[in-house]
Amino acid sequence: MSDKNLRTRAELVRLRREQERAQDIQRATRQATKPVPPLVARAPKPRKKLAAPKPAGDKRRFQIALSMPRGNLRSVEAPKILRPRLGWRALSFAFIVLCGMALYLMFTLPEFRASEARVSGNQILTSAEINSAIRVTDQPVFMLMPSELETRLRLNYPELTAVQATVSFPNTLSIRVFERKPVVRWEQADGYTWIAEDGVAFRPRGEMEGLISVVANSAPPALEGAADPLTPTPFISVEMVRALQGLAWRVPPGEAILYDEAYGFGWNDPRGWRAYFGATADNIDLKMRVYEQMVVSLTQRGIRPALINVTYPTAPYYRMDQ
């Protein structure tokens, strides 16, 4: 294609663009010079009436229309209620305050303070003695430790084998005790004590009938302590208690059982001598038969001994006055 044809085409395009631009200018001029139509006020449209709600039951509803200028109509919002927000710190503080007040009241109010303990099961000890040992009067009841009270009583009174302490609110303390029963009245060195079946000795309280009376000229052999630290060390062995129980009903009327560390238990025979049978309960019946046979034999021979010892029934012997 030659340069002449290119220039002719370019001129045609330019000419077409100028014609389109001239047409746009003419349309804009006609639009701008077009007369404005007069404004006509429109009648307001009637508002639709809302149907009144049906009354429920006997309740009546009333609607009141307030006349307000349209220009001042604004949406009326209900006032917002500020709700306090409690965080975990505030709750913790309130809980601590309540606990502090509760503790203060429990420490100060007399309703939470213990009075004298209610004691049961006691026959030897008195309630006053038990209360004097535990010393809980006017103390806060929630501070009392039952195990501590039980230990204190057993350490103070060896006649107790067991103690049960119970604390109940608001201020009640109950104590049940289990006592040892005395079976032996042991007299030694111008004094005497009571001894139970397990060999434990404790302070006597007056005189009691039915006890086995023993007069000792020496102390019994020392014994080892019990495994339980709350159980007192026995004063005499259980074997010695059994020996006394076996000899008690064979003692001559009006005589007490004697104790000697070398010979054991015996008594003063009204026929003029002293008899001993050892400190064990073995072969008590055999010992008594051997003893009576020795008395008959000595009497027939006109022998009046000062001592007859049947600790070993297979080897009894007697002694004369020196």
Contacts in CASP RR format, 6 or more apart in sequence:
PFRMAT RR
TARGET T0000
AUTHOR 0000-0000-0000
METHOD contacts of the structure
MODEL  1
MSDKNLRTRAELVRLRREQERAQDIQRATRQATKPVPPLVARAPKPRKKL
AAPKPAGDKRRFQIALSMPRGNLRSVEAPKILRPRLGWRALSFAFIVLCG
MALYLMFTLPEFRASEARVSGNQILTSAEINSAIRVTDQPVFMLMPSELE
TRLRLNYPELTAVQATVSFPNTLSIRVFERKPVVRWEQADGYTWIAEDGV
AFRPRGEMEGLISVVANSAPPALEGAADPLTPTPFISVEMVRALQGLAWR
VPPGEAILYDEAYGFGWNDPRGWRAYFGATADNIDLKMRVYEQMVVSLTQ
RGIRPALINVTYPTAPYYRMDQ
52 61 0 8 1.000
52 63 0 8 1.000
53 61 0 8 1.000
55 61 0 8 1.000
105 112 0 8 1.000
106 112 0 8 1.000
106 140 0 8 1.000
106 142 0 8 1.000
107 140 0 8 1.000
111 170 0 8 1.000
111 171 0 8 1.000
112 140 0 8 1.000
112 141 0 8 1.000
112 142 0 8 1.000
112 169 0 8 1.000
112 170 0 8 1.000
112 171 0 8 1.000
113 138 0 8 1.000
113 139 0 8 1.000
113 140 0 8 1.000
113 141 0 8 1.000
113 171 0 8 1.000
114 136 0 8 1.000
114 137 0 8 1.000
114 138 0 8 1.000
114 139 0 8 1.000
114 140 0 8 1.000
114 141 0 8 1.000
114 144 0 8 1.000
114 167 0 8 1.000
114 171 0 8 1.000
114 172 0 8 1.000
114 173 0 8 1.000
115 137 0 8 1.000
115 138 0 8 1.000
115 171 0 8 1.000
115 173 0 8 1.000
116 127 0 8 1.000
116 131 0 8 1.000
116 137 0 8 1.000
117 127 0 8 1.000
117 130 0 8 1.000
117 131 0 8 1.000
117 134 0 8 1.000
117 136 0 8 1.000
117 165 0 8 1.000
117 173 0 8 1.000
117 174 0 8 1.000
117 175 0 8 1.000
118 172 0 8 1.000
118 173 0 8 1.000
118 174 0 8 1.000
118 175 0 8 1.000
119 127 0 8 1.000
119 130 0 8 1.000
119 131 0 8 1.000
119 175 0 8 1.000
119 176 0 8 1.000
119 177 0 8 1.000
120 174 0 8 1.000
120 175 0 8 1.000
120 176 0 8 1.000
120 177 0 8 1.000
121 176 0 8 1.000
121 177 0 8 1.000
121 178 0 8 1.000
121 179 0 8 1.000
122 130 0 8 1.000
122 177 0 8 1.000
122 179 0 8 1.000
123 179 0 8 1.000
124 159 0 8 1.000
124 179 0 8 1.000
124 182 0 8 1.000
124 205 0 8 1.000
125 157 0 8 1.000
125 159 0 8 1.000
125 160 0 8 1.000
125 177 0 8 1.000
125 179 0 8 1.000
129 157 0 8 1.000
130 153 0 8 1.000
130 157 0 8 1.000
130 175 0 8 1.000
130 177 0 8 1.000
131 137 0 8 1.000
133 152 0 8 1.000
133 153 0 8 1.000
133 156 0 8 1.000
133 157 0 8 1.000
134 149 0 8 1.000
134 152 0 8 1.000
134 153 0 8 1.000
134 175 0 8 1.000
136 144 0 8 1.000
136 149 0 8 1.000
136 173 0 8 1.000
141 167 0 8 1.000
141 169 0 8 1.000
141 170 0 8 1.000
141 171 0 8 1.000
141 172 0 8 1.000
141 173 0 8 1.000
142 167 0 8 1.000
142 169 0 8 1.000
144 165 0 8 1.000
144 167 0 8 1.000
144 173 0 8 1.000
146 165 0 8 1.000
146 166 0 8 1.000
146 167 0 8 1.000
147 165 0 8 1.000
149 163 0 8 1.000
149 165 0 8 1.000
149 173 0 8 1.000
149 175 0 8 1.000
150 163 0 8 1.000
150 164 0 8 1.000
150 165 0 8 1.000
151 230 0 8 1.000
153 160 0 8 1.000
153 163 0 8 1.000
153 175 0 8 1.000
153 177 0 8 1.000
154 160 0 8 1.000
154 162 0 8 1.000
154 163 0 8 1.000
154 230 0 8 1.000
155 230 0 8 1.000
157 202 0 8 1.000
158 180 0 8 1.000
158 200 0 8 1.000
158 201 0 8 1.000
158 202 0 8 1.000
158 232 0 8 1.000
159 179 0 8 1.000
159 180 0 8 1.000
159 194 0 8 1.000
159 196 0 8 1.000
159 200 0 8 1.000
159 202 0 8 1.000
159 203 0 8 1.000
160 177 0 8 1.000
160 178 0 8 1.000
160 179 0 8 1.000
160 180 0 8 1.000
161 178 0 8 1.000
161 179 0 8 1.000
161 180 0 8 1.000
162 177 0 8 1.000
162 178 0 8 1.000
163 175 0 8 1.000
163 176 0 8 1.000
163 177 0 8 1.000
163 178 0 8 1.000
164 175 0 8 1.000
164 176 0 8 1.000
164 177 0 8 1.000
165 173 0 8 1.000
165 174 0 8 1.000
165 175 0 8 1.000
166 173 0 8 1.000
166 174 0 8 1.000
166 175 0 8 1.000
166 176 0 8 1.000
167 173 0 8 1.000
168 174 0 8 1.000
180 196 0 8 1.000
180 197 0 8 1.000
180 198 0 8 1.000
180 200 0 8 1.000
180 202 0 8 1.000
181 196 0 8 1.000
181 197 0 8 1.000
182 194 0 8 1.000
182 195 0 8 1.000
182 196 0 8 1.000
182 202 0 8 1.000
182 204 0 8 1.000
182 208 0 8 1.000
182 211 0 8 1.000
183 195 0 8 1.000
183 196 0 8 1.000
183 197 0 8 1.000
183 211 0 8 1.000
183 212 0 8 1.000
183 241 0 8 1.000
183 244 0 8 1.000
183 245 0 8 1.000
184 194 0 8 1.000
184 195 0 8 1.000
184 199 0 8 1.000
184 211 0 8 1.000
184 212 0 8 1.000
184 214 0 8 1.000
184 236 0 8 1.000
184 241 0 8 1.000
184 244 0 8 1.000
185 192 0 8 1.000
185 193 0 8 1.000
185 194 0 8 1.000
185 195 0 8 1.000
185 204 0 8 1.000
185 208 0 8 1.000
185 211 0 8 1.000
185 212 0 8 1.000
185 213 0 8 1.000
185 214 0 8 1.000
186 192 0 8 1.000
186 193 0 8 1.000
186 194 0 8 1.000
186 195 0 8 1.000
186 201 0 8 1.000
186 214 0 8 1.000
186 216 0 8 1.000
186 235 0 8 1.000
186 236 0 8 1.000
187 213 0 8 1.000
187 214 0 8 1.000
187 215 0 8 1.000
187 216 0 8 1.000
187 256 0 8 1.000
188 215 0 8 1.000
188 216 0 8 1.000
188 217 0 8 1.000
188 218 0 8 1.000
188 219 0 8 1.000
192 204 0 8 1.000
193 201 0 8 1.000
193 202 0 8 1.000
193 203 0 8 1.000
193 204 0 8 1.000
193 235 0 8 1.000
194 201 0 8 1.000
194 202 0 8 1.000
194 203 0 8 1.000
194 204 0 8 1.000
194 208 0 8 1.000
194 211 0 8 1.000
195 201 0 8 1.000
195 235 0 8 1.000
195 236 0 8 1.000
195 241 0 8 1.000
196 202 0 8 1.000
197 238 0 8 1.000
197 241 0 8 1.000
198 234 0 8 1.000
198 238 0 8 1.000
198 241 0 8 1.000
199 234 0 8 1.000
199 235 0 8 1.000
199 236 0 8 1.000
199 237 0 8 1.000
199 238 0 8 1.000
199 240 0 8 1.000
199 241 0 8 1.000
200 231 0 8 1.000
200 232 0 8 1.000
200 233 0 8 1.000
200 234 0 8 1.000
200 235 0 8 1.000
201 232 0 8 1.000
201 234 0 8 1.000
201 235 0 8 1.000
201 236 0 8 1.000
202 232 0 8 1.000
212 244 0 8 1.000
212 245 0 8 1.000
212 248 0 8 1.000
212 257 0 8 1.000
213 256 0 8 1.000
213 257 0 8 1.000
214 244 0 8 1.000
214 256 0 8 1.000
214 257 0 8 1.000
214 258 0 8 1.000
214 259 0 8 1.000
214 265 0 8 1.000
215 256 0 8 1.000
215 257 0 8 1.000
215 258 0 8 1.000
215 259 0 8 1.000
216 258 0 8 1.000
216 259 0 8 1.000
216 260 0 8 1.000
217 258 0 8 1.000
217 259 0 8 1.000
217 260 0 8 1.000
218 259 0 8 1.000
218 260 0 8 1.000
218 261 0 8 1.000
219 261 0 8 1.000
220 235 0 8 1.000
220 236 0 8 1.000
220 237 0 8 1.000
220 240 0 8 1.000
220 259 0 8 1.000
220 261 0 8 1.000
221 237 0 8 1.000
221 261 0 8 1.000
223 233 0 8 1.000
223 234 0 8 1.000
223 235 0 8 1.000
223 236 0 8 1.000
223 237 0 8 1.000
224 233 0 8 1.000
225 231 0 8 1.000
225 233 0 8 1.000
225 234 0 8 1.000
226 232 0 8 1.000
226 233 0 8 1.000
226 234 0 8 1.000
239 279 0 8 1.000
239 280 0 8 1.000
239 281 0 8 1.000
240 265 0 8 1.000
240 279 0 8 1.000
240 280 0 8 1.000
242 281 0 8 1.000
243 265 0 8 1.000
243 277 0 8 1.000
243 278 0 8 1.000
243 279 0 8 1.000
243 280 0 8 1.000
243 281 0 8 1.000
243 284 0 8 1.000
244 257 0 8 1.000
244 265 0 8 1.000
245 281 0 8 1.000
246 281 0 8 1.000
246 284 0 8 1.000
247 257 0 8 1.000
247 265 0 8 1.000
247 266 0 8 1.000
247 277 0 8 1.000
247 284 0 8 1.000
248 257 0 8 1.000
250 288 0 8 1.000
251 257 0 8 1.000
251 267 0 8 1.000
252 267 0 8 1.000
252 269 0 8 1.000
252 270 0 8 1.000
255 267 0 8 1.000
255 268 0 8 1.000
255 270 0 8 1.000
256 267 0 8 1.000
257 265 0 8 1.000
257 266 0 8 1.000
257 267 0 8 1.000
258 265 0 8 1.000
258 266 0 8 1.000
258 267 0 8 1.000
258 268 0 8 1.000
258 274 0 8 1.000
258 276 0 8 1.000
259 265 0 8 1.000
259 266 0 8 1.000
259 279 0 8 1.000
260 266 0 8 1.000
260 276 0 8 1.000
263 276 0 8 1.000
263 278 0 8 1.000
263 309 0 8 1.000
263 311 0 8 1.000
264 276 0 8 1.000
264 277 0 8 1.000
264 278 0 8 1.000
264 279 0 8 1.000
264 311 0 8 1.000
265 276 0 8 1.000
265 277 0 8 1.000
265 278 0 8 1.000
265 279 0 8 1.000
266 274 0 8 1.000
266 275 0 8 1.000
266 276 0 8 1.000
266 277 0 8 1.000
266 278 0 8 1.000
267 274 0 8 1.000
267 275 0 8 1.000
268 274 0 8 1.000
269 275 0 8 1.000
269 295 0 8 1.000
269 308 0 8 1.000
271 295 0 8 1.000
272 304 0 8 1.000
273 304 0 8 1.000
273 305 0 8 1.000
273 306 0 8 1.000
273 307 0 8 1.000
273 308 0 8 1.000
273 318 0 8 1.000
274 306 0 8 1.000
274 307 0 8 1.000
274 308 0 8 1.000
275 291 0 8 1.000
275 307 0 8 1.000
275 308 0 8 1.000
275 309 0 8 1.000
275 310 0 8 1.000
276 307 0 8 1.000
276 308 0 8 1.000
276 309 0 8 1.000
276 310 0 8 1.000
276 311 0 8 1.000
277 284 0 8 1.000
277 287 0 8 1.000
277 288 0 8 1.000
277 291 0 8 1.000
277 310 0 8 1.000
277 311 0 8 1.000
278 310 0 8 1.000
278 311 0 8 1.000
283 313 0 8 1.000
286 313 0 8 1.000
287 310 0 8 1.000
287 311 0 8 1.000
287 313 0 8 1.000
290 310 0 8 1.000
290 313 0 8 1.000
290 316 0 8 1.000
291 308 0 8 1.000
291 310 0 8 1.000
291 316 0 8 1.000
294 308 0 8 1.000
294 310 0 8 1.000
294 316 0 8 1.000
294 318 0 8 1.000
295 308 0 8 1.000
298 304 0 8 1.000
298 305 0 8 1.000
298 308 0 8 1.000
298 318 0 8 1.000
303 318 0 8 1.000
303 320 0 8 1.000
305 318 0 8 1.000
305 319 0 8 1.000
305 320 0 8 1.000
306 319 0 8 1.000
306 320 0 8 1.000
306 321 0 8 1.000
306 322 0 8 1.000
307 318 0 8 1.000
307 319 0 8 1.000
308 316 0 8 1.000
308 317 0 8 1.000
308 318 0 8 1.000
309 316 0 8 1.000
309 317 0 8 1.000
309 318 0 8 1.000
309 319 0 8 1.000
310 316 0 8 1.000
END
